[in-house]
Amino acid sequence: MINKETLKKKIIYRSKHRGTKEMDMLLGKFVKKHINILKISDLIDLDSILTIEDEILYNWYFYERNNNLVPKNKVSELLKLFKL
């Protein structure tokens, strides 16, 4: 069984330490806004999204390039709608 608080800490860290400043800002602010309202299943989906390379996420988010590596789920839809 997954410990929700441990998963949240992992997600917070990974969202702010991506490697590129743009993705640190985008994902860090997205996580800060949504982390406490997401269900455990959503947190697992978010954790999965955070494993995707910055370049893929960057192009998917900023240039709206479809990519099969970015799953279509509630969290990815929230992220797509999120504005800095």
C-alpha positions in Angstrom: 0.0 0.0 0.0 1.2 3.5 -0.9 1.6 6.0 1.9 -0.2 9.2 0.6 2.0 11.6 2.6 5.2 10.0 1.4 4.0 10.1 -2.2 3.1 13.8 -1.8 6.6 14.6 -0.5 8.1 12.7 -3.4 5.9 14.6 -5.9 6.7 18.0 -4.4 10.4 17.3 -4.6 10.3 15.9 -8.1 8.2 18.8 -9.4 10.7 21.4 -8.3 13.9 19.7 -9.2 13.4 18.8 -12.9 16.6 20.2 -14.5 15.1 23.0 -16.5 13.9 26.3 -14.9 10.7 26.4 -17.0 9.5 23.0 -16.0 10.6 23.6 -12.3 8.3 26.6 -12.3 5.4 25.1 -14.2 5.3 21.8 -12.4 6.2 23.2 -9.0 3.4 25.7 -9.1 0.9 23.2 -10.5 1.8 20.8 -7.7 1.6 23.5 -5.0 -1.9 24.4 -6.2 -3.3 20.9 -6.6 -1.4 18.5 -4.3 -3.8 18.7 -1.3 -7.0 18.2 -3.4 -5.9 15.2 -5.4 -7.0 11.7 -4.6 -4.4 8.9 -4.2 -5.1 7.6 -7.7 -4.6 11.1 -9.1 -1.3 11.4 -7.1 -0.1 8.1 -8.7 -1.0 9.5 -12.1 0.9 12.7 -11.3 3.9 10.8 -10.1 3.8 8.9 -13.4 3.7 12.2 -15.4 6.8 13.4 -13.4 8.8 10.5 -14.8 8.4 11.9 -18.4 11.4 13.8 -19.7 11.3 17.6 -19.6 11.6 18.1 -23.3 8.5 15.9 -24.0 6.4 17.6 -21.3 7.6 21.0 -22.5 6.6 20.4 -26.1 3.3 18.8 -25.0 2.4 21.7 -22.7 3.8 24.8 -24.5 3.6 23.8 -28.2 0.6 21.5 -27.8 2.4 18.6 -29.5 0.6 15.4 -28.9 2.7 12.7 -27.4 1.7 9.2 -26.5 4.1 9.3 -23.5 1.8 11.8 -21.8 -1.2 9.9 -20.6 -4.7 11.2 -21.0 -6.2 11.4 -17.5 -7.6 13.9 -15.0 -4.2 15.1 -13.9 -2.9 15.7 -17.4 -6.0 17.6 -18.3 -5.7 19.7 -15.2 -2.0 20.4 -16.1 -2.9 21.3 -19.7 -5.4 23.8 -18.4 -3.0 25.2 -15.8 -1.7 28.7 -16.4 1.3 30.3 -14.7 
